[in-house]
């Protein structure tokens, strides 16, 4: 199952894969400001990476915060 989930992540652009790994290491959710600080990407590149990860249904905006989380905990476990 892990390999099947990782195929979805590996199909993403490089920056989106990096963002997915950072969110996985961050726990249940990661605030946008923290993600921007640790990603080391230009804001446009960060936005594009997040759009790709959200569009692939891997990440979703975290409710009631300005952050992101994985749509399913199994995907987070596979990525981390």
Secondary structure, 3 states (H helix, E strand, C coil): CHHHHHHHHHCCCHHHHHHHHHHHHCCCCEEHHHHHHHHCCCHHHHHHHHHHHHHCCCEEECCCCCEEEECCHHHHHHHC
